[in-house]
């Protein structure tokens, strides 16, 4: 549980925090409906969220254009109940090897055309409900956390 909010807390981590982790954070927070909270960060944050990722999310009514990539901190890791890395196996590098993580093995959207970014977005969206279920089971099992969402 997040020590400041008593909500289950998920942290999505990638290298630049400009694509996959930003999409995952947005989907998770939308689907959790305030009953759990996600954050995202990177070990070497980019200066902005990937504009193609912003466009792909806007297509489905989610605006992450105002988000800023964030640097991963020890405090973020300590506050997280679950840490999800977004493609360590795909990239051959894991930014958060100093904590136990779940890796989603997703391609990096950087430099990819919009149709490929859409596929990555949809893969992330498809995984979030399962993660919400895991968060619910790890907390109190019956809190009503995290209804399934479809858009």
N, C-alpha and C positions, 0 to 999 in steps of 0.2 A: 504494500500500500504506500502511496505517496505520503510522506510524513507531514506535508502541509495541508493535504486535502482529504485524506482517508479514502481516496478513490484508487482503484487498481490503476497502475501506471505502466504503459508500454513505451519502450524507446526503440525507434527505428533508426538504424545506423548505416551509413554508407560513407564513401570517401568524401564526396563533394557536397552532400546534402542539397543537391540541386535538381533531383529527378525522382527516383524510386522512393526514397525515404519521405520526401515531401508528399507524394501521392498517397503513400501508405498512411501517413499521419492524418491527412485530410479524410480519407475513407474511414479510418478507424474512429475518429472523433465524430463523424457524421452518424455512423452506424451505432455507436455506443450510446448515443442520445443522452450524454451527460452522466452516465453511470460508470464510466471509466474514462481515462484520459491518455492520449498518446502525444509524444513529442518526437522530434527527429533531430539528428545532428550528424556531423561528419568530422573525420579526422583532419581533413584539409578542405574546409568549406570553400565553395566557389563564391564569387562576388554577387551572383544573382541566381535565382531559380531559372532553369533551362526554359527559354521562351516556348519551345515546342511542347514541353510538358505542360506549361501553363495553358496553351491552346487546347491540348488534348483534354485537360480537366474542364476547361470552360465549355467544351462541346457537350458535356454531360451535366452542366449547371453548377460546377464547383470551381470557385475562383481562388486560386492560390497565388495570384499575381503579386499580392502584397507581402508574401512570405519572404523571409531572408534566411539564407543558409546560416547554420549555427555551428560553432565549434563544439565537439564532444568534450564534456568535462567529467571529472571523477564524480562530482555531485549528481550529474544526470544518471550515471550508472548506478550509484548508490540508491537513488530514488526509484529506479525501475524495478518492477516485479518481473517483467519479461523484456529481454533485449533481442531484437530481430535484426540481423544483418541482411542486406539486400542483394547479395550476389558474390560473396567471398569466393565460392567455388568457381564461378564463372570468370571472375577477374584474376584469380590466383593470388589475391591479397585479401586479408581480413583485417579491417580497421579496429576491431574490438576483440582481439585474441586474449586479452587479459581478464575477460569475464565469460561465463557460460552464455552462449548465444544459440539462437535458432537461425539457420541461414535459409533464405528463400530462393537462392540461386537464380536470380533474374538478370537478364542482360542490362547493361547500362544504356539508357536512352540517349546519352551524349552523342551528337553527330548523326543520329538516326532520323529518317524521314517520319513524318506524321503517322503514316499507316503502321510502322513498326512501334512507335511510341504508344499508339492506341492498343496494340497487342500487349505491351508491357503493362499499361494502365489496367487493362481488363484482367490480366493475370493477377495483379495486386488486388483488385476489387474482389476477385473470386476467392482469395485466401483470407481476407479479413474476417468474414463470418466465423470461420473455423477458429481463428485466433481469439475472437470475442468469446466463443464457447469455452476455450481453454482458460481465459481470464476468469470467466464466471465460475468454472469448476475450481480454480485455485483460490478464489476468495471465499465466499460463503455458500456457493453451490446453488443458492436459490434466491438470490437478491432481485431477480427480475432484470439483471444487467443485460443489456446489449441485445435488443431485438434485431432480427435479420432485416436488412434493408435492401431494397432493389430500386434502381433508378434506370 
